[in-house]
Amino acid sequence: MTKDSSLDNLLYLDGVSYVVDGPYWVKFEVKQVPDTLEKPHGLDYSLTLHDGDGQRILGFDNAHPIREGSGPGAKTRIEYDHTHKGERIRFYDYKDAVTLLTDFWAEVDKILEERITKP
């Protein structure tokens, strides 16, 4: 795997939280770890959006393995990268740090737009 030139920017965010709109806030946890089959990019990360009560609304992380679906059609994957949106968990295809941040902020914007414009 080639060096990700945007990795330093992501690592710099470790431990940072931001208020993003009214009661909503985001939190970043990012650490470099040895490359493994589960974390081939050498990162342990959790990027989350929370409401005013501290409940997670959105999460991009690789903290645990996931199984998508149920029954004989269920899918599993070695890589742990995935997203949480409410109760829904989906695989996430990690490309590099800048894409991870871009995808996370795009989902944050979409969720906040939906919540703020809801009657």
GROMACS elastic network, one bead per residue, 0.5 to 0.9 nm:
[ bonds ]
;  ai    aj funct       b0    kb
    1     4     6  0.85960   500
    1    40     6  0.83588   500
    1    41     6  0.76188   500
    3     6     6  0.88616   500
    3     7     6  0.82606   500
    4     7     6  0.54467   500
    4     8     6  0.84315   500
    4    41     6  0.89329   500
    4    96     6  0.63453   500
    4    97     6  0.71214   500
    4    98     6  0.88685   500
    5     8     6  0.71129   500
    5     9     6  0.86252   500
    5    96     6  0.87046   500
    5    97     6  0.83278   500
    5    98     6  0.88085   500
    6     9     6  0.56359   500
    6    10     6  0.68794   500
    6    96     6  0.73599   500
    6    97     6  0.55566   500
    6    98     6  0.56330   500
    7    10     6  0.52051   500
    7    11     6  0.61773   500
    7    12     6  0.85883   500
    7    96     6  0.75245   500
    7    97     6  0.52970   500
    7    98     6  0.75019   500
    8    11     6  0.50630   500
    8    12     6  0.60560   500
    8    13     6  0.88907   500
    8    97     6  0.85641   500
    9    12     6  0.51791   500
    9    13     6  0.68772   500
    9    97     6  0.79176   500
    9    98     6  0.81884   500
   10    13     6  0.54489   500
   10    14     6  0.73778   500
   10    28     6  0.87519   500
   10    30     6  0.71308   500
   10    97     6  0.61049   500
   10    98     6  0.75837   500
   10   100     6  0.89006   500
   10   101     6  0.76251   500
   11    14     6  0.55839   500
   11    29     6  0.83909   500
   11    30     6  0.56613   500
   11    31     6  0.65575   500
   11    32     6  0.77064   500
   11    97     6  0.89346   500
   12    15     6  0.85522   500
   12    16     6  0.84850   500
   12    30     6  0.82802   500
   13    16     6  0.53499   500
   13    17     6  0.84258   500
   13    27     6  0.87706   500
   13    28     6  0.60012   500
   13    29     6  0.72497   500
   13    30     6  0.71290   500
   14    17     6  0.88916   500
   14    27     6  0.85158   500
   14    28     6  0.54062   500
   14    31     6  0.70883   500
   14    45     6  0.87105   500
   15    27     6  0.71374   500
   15    28     6  0.56702   500
   15    29     6  0.54140   500
   15    30     6  0.76558   500
   16    26     6  0.83124   500
   16    27     6  0.59325   500
   16    28     6  0.55276   500
   16    29     6  0.75088   500
   17    25     6  0.68758   500
   17    26     6  0.54333   500
   17    28     6  0.63861   500
   18    24     6  0.86400   500
   18    25     6  0.54180   500
   18    26     6  0.53226   500
   18    27     6  0.66657   500
   19    22     6  0.71594   500
   19    23     6  0.71911   500
   19    24     6  0.59196   500
   19    26     6  0.65195   500
   20    23     6  0.78290   500
   20    24     6  0.56648   500
   20    25     6  0.51973   500
   20    26     6  0.69483   500
   20    49     6  0.89959   500
   20   112     6  0.89982   500
   21    24     6  0.53255   500
   21    25     6  0.71637   500
   21   112     6  0.77692   500
   22    25     6  0.82435   500
   22    52     6  0.81133   500
   23    50     6  0.84469   500
   23    51     6  0.60290   500
   23    53     6  0.81729   500
   24    49     6  0.70732   500
   24    50     6  0.56524   500
   24    52     6  0.55788   500
   24    53     6  0.88909   500
   24    54     6  0.84865   500
   24   112     6  0.83504   500
   25    48     6  0.83066   500
   25    49     6  0.57490   500
   25    50     6  0.53530   500
   25    51     6  0.66387   500
   25    52     6  0.76664   500
   25    54     6  0.84633   500
   26    47     6  0.72234   500
   26    48     6  0.54114   500
   26    50     6  0.61410   500
   26   108     6  0.87481   500
   27    46     6  0.79195   500
   27    47     6  0.58641   500
   27    48     6  0.53122   500
   27    49     6  0.66594   500
   27    50     6  0.80987   500
   28    45     6  0.76125   500
   28    46     6  0.59847   500
   28    48     6  0.66709   500
   29    44     6  0.79495   500
   29    45     6  0.54837   500
   29    46     6  0.50915   500
   29    47     6  0.64159   500
   29    48     6  0.87802   500
   30    43     6  0.68626   500
   30    44     6  0.57580   500
   30    46     6  0.64659   500
   30    47     6  0.81454   500
   31    42     6  0.84449   500
   31    43     6  0.57270   500
   31    44     6  0.52235   500
   31    45     6  0.64037   500
   32    35     6  0.88521   500
   32    41     6  0.88273   500
   32    42     6  0.56568   500
   32    44     6  0.62991   500
   32    45     6  0.86145   500
   33    36     6  0.85880   500
   33    39     6  0.82572   500
   33    41     6  0.86706   500
   33    43     6  0.53820   500
   33    44     6  0.64387   500
   34    39     6  0.80903   500
   34    40     6  0.83157   500
   34    41     6  0.85138   500
   34    42     6  0.51682   500
   34    43     6  0.77213   500
   35    38     6  0.81079   500
   35    39     6  0.58095   500
   35    41     6  0.59824   500
   35    43     6  0.76479   500
   36    40     6  0.50210   500
   36    41     6  0.79657   500
   36    42     6  0.70221   500
   36    79     6  0.89128   500
   37    40     6  0.53496   500
   37    78     6  0.65227   500
   37    79     6  0.64141   500
   37    80     6  0.89409   500
   38    41     6  0.89475   500
   38    62     6  0.83225   500
   38    64     6  0.89716   500
   38    65     6  0.80863   500
   38    77     6  0.87389   500
   38    78     6  0.54641   500
   38    80     6  0.54116   500
   38    81     6  0.81660   500
   39    42     6  0.55601   500
   39    43     6  0.63126   500
   39    44     6  0.73241   500
   39    62     6  0.75310   500
   39    78     6  0.87389   500
   39    79     6  0.60375   500
   39    80     6  0.66085   500
   39    81     6  0.77500   500
   40    43     6  0.78374   500
   40    79     6  0.74651   500
   41    44     6  0.89141   500
   41    94     6  0.82722   500
   41    95     6  0.87139   500
   41    96     6  0.80894   500
   43    62     6  0.83984   500
   44    61     6  0.76737   500
   44    62     6  0.63269   500
   44    63     6  0.69432   500
   45    60     6  0.77625   500
   45    61     6  0.53242   500
   45    62     6  0.60840   500
   45    63     6  0.72580   500
   46    59     6  0.67716   500
   46    60     6  0.57154   500
   46    62     6  0.69263   500
   46    63     6  0.74820   500
   47    58     6  0.81866   500
   47    59     6  0.55784   500
   47    60     6  0.51407   500
   47    61     6  0.63371   500
   47   101     6  0.85500   500
   47   104     6  0.74012   500
   48    56     6  0.66290   500
   48    57     6  0.74942   500
   48    58     6  0.55177   500
   48    60     6  0.64424   500
   48    61     6  0.82895   500
   48    84     6  0.89402   500
   48   104     6  0.84324   500
   48   108     6  0.89810   500
   49    54     6  0.89317   500
   49    55     6  0.83946   500
   49    56     6  0.58170   500
   49    57     6  0.55659   500
   49    58     6  0.50349   500
   49    59     6  0.64403   500
   49   108     6  0.69274   500
   50    53     6  0.76464   500
   50    54     6  0.53246   500
   50    55     6  0.52344   500
   50    57     6  0.53404   500
   50    58     6  0.71105   500
   50    59     6  0.89435   500
   51    54     6  0.52985   500
   51    55     6  0.54980   500
   51    56     6  0.66795   500
   51    57     6  0.67368   500
   52    55     6  0.74447   500
   53    56     6  0.89682   500
   54    57     6  0.89824   500
   56    59     6  0.70998   500
   56    84     6  0.87831   500
   56    85     6  0.84953   500
   56    86     6  0.76534   500
   57    84     6  0.77983   500
   57    85     6  0.60108   500
   57    86     6  0.56053   500
   57   111     6  0.85733   500
   58    83     6  0.73536   500
   58    84     6  0.54543   500
   58    86     6  0.66121   500
   58   104     6  0.87013   500
   58   107     6  0.80255   500
   58   108     6  0.75470   500
   58   111     6  0.85442   500
   59    82     6  0.82942   500
   59    83     6  0.54411   500
   59    85     6  0.65976   500
   59    86     6  0.88570   500
   59   104     6  0.81656   500
   60    81     6  0.75546   500
   60    82     6  0.59588   500
   60    84     6  0.64008   500
   60    85     6  0.89036   500
   60    92     6  0.79437   500
   60   100     6  0.82699   500
   60   104     6  0.69571   500
   61    64     6  0.82663   500
   61    80     6  0.78435   500
   61    81     6  0.58607   500
   61    82     6  0.57562   500
   61    83     6  0.63097   500
   61    84     6  0.81431   500
   61    92     6  0.87337   500
   62    65     6  0.75216   500
   62    79     6  0.79954   500
   62    82     6  0.61643   500
   62    83     6  0.84944   500
   63    80     6  0.68229   500
   63    81     6  0.79307   500
   63    82     6  0.89033   500
   64    80     6  0.58872   500
   64    81     6  0.83240   500
   64    82     6  0.89339   500
   65    76     6  0.82545   500
   65    77     6  0.78246   500
   65    78     6  0.74979   500
   65    79     6  0.74063   500
   65    81     6  0.80870   500
   65    82     6  0.86756   500
   66    75     6  0.87362   500
   66    76     6  0.65505   500
   66    77     6  0.74474   500
   66    78     6  0.88936   500
   66    79     6  0.89135   500
   66    80     6  0.67550   500
   66    81     6  0.86271   500
   66    82     6  0.77047   500
   66    89     6  0.78383   500
   66    90     6  0.82161   500
   66    91     6  0.78096   500
   67    70     6  0.78994   500
   67    74     6  0.66935   500
   67    75     6  0.57608   500
   67    77     6  0.74607   500
   67    89     6  0.86766   500
   67    90     6  0.87151   500
   67    91     6  0.87518   500
   68    73     6  0.89264   500
   68    74     6  0.55916   500
   68    75     6  0.51183   500
   68    76     6  0.63489   500
   68    77     6  0.89211   500
   68    89     6  0.72771   500
   68    90     6  0.66309   500
   68    91     6  0.75240   500
   69    72     6  0.88362   500
   69    73     6  0.68292   500
   69    75     6  0.63920   500
   69    76     6  0.88662   500
   70    73     6  0.64048   500
   70    75     6  0.80233   500
   71    74     6  0.56231   500
   72    75     6  0.86118   500
   76    79     6  0.89781   500
   77    80     6  0.73329   500
   77    91     6  0.84097   500
   79    82     6  0.86947   500
   79    91     6  0.88500   500
   79    93     6  0.89138   500
   80    91     6  0.79688   500
   80    92     6  0.84464   500
   81    90     6  0.88358   500
   81    91     6  0.62128   500
   81    92     6  0.52164   500
   81    93     6  0.67465   500
   81    94     6  0.66268   500
   82    89     6  0.67881   500
   82    90     6  0.54661   500
   82    93     6  0.76339   500
   82    94     6  0.86271   500
   83    88     6  0.80433   500
   83    89     6  0.55469   500
   83    90     6  0.53093   500
   83    91     6  0.63650   500
   83    92     6  0.61325   500
   84    87     6  0.68001   500
   84    88     6  0.56530   500
   84    90     6  0.67101   500
   85    88     6  0.51997   500
   85    89     6  0.65136   500
   85    90     6  0.84233   500
   86    89     6  0.80639   500
   94    97     6  0.80467   500
   94    99     6  0.76896   500
   94   100     6  0.66278   500
   95    98     6  0.84611   500
   95    99     6  0.63995   500
   95   100     6  0.72661   500
   96    99     6  0.54821   500
   96   100     6  0.62923   500
   96   101     6  0.88690   500
   97   100     6  0.50687   500
   97   101     6  0.62835   500
   97   102     6  0.85894   500
   98   101     6  0.51731   500
   98   102     6  0.60488   500
   98   103     6  0.85317   500
   99   103     6  0.59289   500
   99   104     6  0.83605   500
  100   103     6  0.52454   500
  100   104     6  0.60633   500
  100   105     6  0.86314   500
  101   104     6  0.50820   500
  101   105     6  0.61028   500
  101   106     6  0.84645   500
  102   105     6  0.53324   500
  102   106     6  0.60805   500
  102   107     6  0.87047   500
  103   106     6  0.51185   500
  103   107     6  0.63169   500
  103   108     6  0.86695   500
  104   107     6  0.52796   500
  104   108     6  0.62220   500
  104   109     6  0.87137   500
  105   109     6  0.60675   500
  105   110     6  0.85103   500
  106   109     6  0.51799   500
  106   110     6  0.62220   500
  106   111     6  0.87214   500
  107   110     6  0.50039   500
  107   111     6  0.61060   500
  107   112     6  0.85250   500
  108   111     6  0.52446   500
  108   112     6  0.61096   500
  108   113     6  0.84667   500
  109   112     6  0.52472   500
  109   113     6  0.59919   500
  109   114     6  0.85898   500
  110   113     6  0.51587   500
  110   114     6  0.62541   500
  110   115     6  0.87068   500
  111   114     6  0.51426   500
  111   115     6  0.61668   500
  111   116     6  0.85279   500
  112   115     6  0.50481   500
  112   116     6  0.58418   500
  112   117     6  0.83299   500
  113   116     6  0.53069   500
  113   117     6  0.60038   500
  113   118     6  0.83532   500
  114   117     6  0.55109   500
  114   118     6  0.60104   500
  115   118     6  0.53294   500
  115   119     6  0.87098   500
  116   119     6  0.81893   500
